[in-house]
Amino acid sequence: MATEYGGVHISGGHVSGPIAFGAHASATVNNIGVPALSRDAADLLDRLEQAIAAHAASIDEPGKASRDLADVRSELREASPDQGRVLDALKRIAVRAAEVTVVVELVTKIRELFA
C-alpha cells in the first residue's frame, strides 16, 4: 500500500514544538527543565541581593524579599528545582519592590531564564 504525502504548509504564526511528517516519522523534545544555578543566574541573583540591600528603605518588607531570594537560591540548588516555587518567589519580590526599578528589572531578567 503506497502512501503519498503532499507536504506541510504552516503559515500565519509561530510554530513552537516538534513537527514530524511522513511514515514512521518521529519528533523528540529534550526538555532540560529550569536552568540550574548557572553562572548567569548566579550573577543575576547576586546583583538582585545587592539591589535589595541597597534599596531596602523603598521595598515593602525587605526582610521577606531577602527571604524569598534565599528560597530561590535554595530551590535552584535542588536536583529537580520546582519552577513554580521559583517564579512565585520572584513575583513576590517584584511586588514588594514595585517602586524600585533596578530590582524589578533584575527579577524580569531572572524570570526570562525560565521562559
N, C-alpha and C positions, 0 to 999 in steps of 0.2 A: 504494500500500500504506500504510494508516494504521497508525500505531503509537501505542498509548496507554500512558502511564506512570502508575503508581499512586502515585507519591511515594516519598519516602525517609523511613525512620524509624530513628533512631540512638538507642540508649539504653544505659545501664549502663556508661558510661565516658567517656573523653575522646577527642575527635577532634582529631588533630594532622596537619594537612596539607590540601591542596586536595581539594574534592569537586566533581565535575561530573556533571550528570544530564540526560539527555534527548538528543534527536537533535542532532548537531553540537555538543554541549557540550564545553567545554574548561576546564581549570583551569591557572593559571600560578603558579609559585612563583619569586620572585626572591630567591635566596639571596645575601646580600652577604658571606658568609664571616665570618671572625673580625673583630672590631672593630679598626680601625686604632688608632693611639695617640691616642685621643680625650682630651679634657680630663679626663674622669672617670678613664680608665685611667691617664693620666699622673700625676694626683694620687694615685691609689692606689699606683702604683709608687714615687713619691717618698716616700710615707708608709712603704711597706714597706722602702725603703732606709734610712730613718731608724730604723725599729724594729730592723732587723738590726744596725745600728751601735750602737744603744743597748743591745742585749741580747746582744752578741757573746759575752760570757762564758758565757751559758746556751745557746748554739747550738753544735751539733756541726759543726765545720769551718766557721766563719763566713766564711772566705775563699771557700770553694766556694759557699756560699749567695749571697754577693755576686756571684760569677761567674755563677751561674745567673740571678740577677736581670738582670745585664748582657746575658745571652743573650736573655732575654725582651724587653727593650727593643729590642735589635738586630733580633730577628725581627719585632717589631711595626712596625718601620720599613720592612720589605720591602714591595714592591708586592703580593706574594701571600704573606702570612705563613703558616707551617706551624703549624696549630692544635695538632697532636700534639706538636711540639717545645716550644711554649709551655706546654702543660698538663703535659708531663713535667718541665720545669724547675720549674714551680710545685709539683709534687708533691715533688720533691727538696728544695725549700726547706722545705716543710711538715714533711717527715720530719726534716730536720736541726734544725728549731726546734720540735719537737713539744711541748716543755715551756714554750714562750713563747706564751701565749695571744694576745697582740696580733699577733704575726707570723702565726699560723695563721688568725686572723680576717681579716686583710688578704689572705692568699692565697685564702681562701674567697671573699671579695668579688671578687677579680680573676677567679677561675675562673668565677664566676657570669656574667661578661661573655661567656663563651664557651659558655654552656649554651643 
